[in-house]
């Protein structure tokens, strides 16, 4: 049986909102029903093959499947089963990357050629590939070990990639938000539009950033988009 109360406490400790917690409980419950119906297993007895079977049985609803796999990954993190958590995350990220590429990493303002070349050797050229390869702590640790790239730099390109999913957030604009410290969707969502624009204008003026700050309308629409955009990265 799902250890619901303890799992909720675990998710709250990770800063998850009530809505996200409800979605994750629903996703884990769906996986538990699948295990009982197909193999008469408890979730504690699950193996990689069970996660793969669950994914195959839900391929017709891709959006829901991605949310469910995210929930399953979090539950196995809660159970201290990192290999199963990683496997669920990898399946989810493959679904995300299968249809989307996004922007090339070398289109970000101020990109580091050495870092981009190391990522390219891992087959990571585009922003959605970066998210697929580094969207969870476990995936980031694995990527750092394989490439020798410092975790701080992996997080830099991951955050830039995540920001680039917002409409109109091209290479220079994503770099502006990142350099100004508004480097995640959650941080962006919490800003007041007028205050954010004032901060960005001051940042450009004081630092000599090679780009112009966004207009008020763009700032407002970007904040609203950030509030609604699906969270693909577990920071």
Buried (B, 14 or more C-beta within 10 A) or exposed (E): EBBEEEBBEBBEEEEBEEEBBEBBBEBBBBBBEBBEEEBEBEBEEBEBEBBEBBBEEBEEEEEBBBBBBBBBBBBBBBBEBBEBBBBBBBBBBEBBBEEEEBBBBBBBBEBBEEBBEBBBEBEBBBBBBBBBBBBBBBBBBBBBEEBEBEEEBBBBBBBBBBBBBBEEBBBBBBBBBBBBEBBBBEBBBEBEBEEBBEBBEEBBEEEEBEBEBBEEEBBBBBBEBBEEBEBBBBB
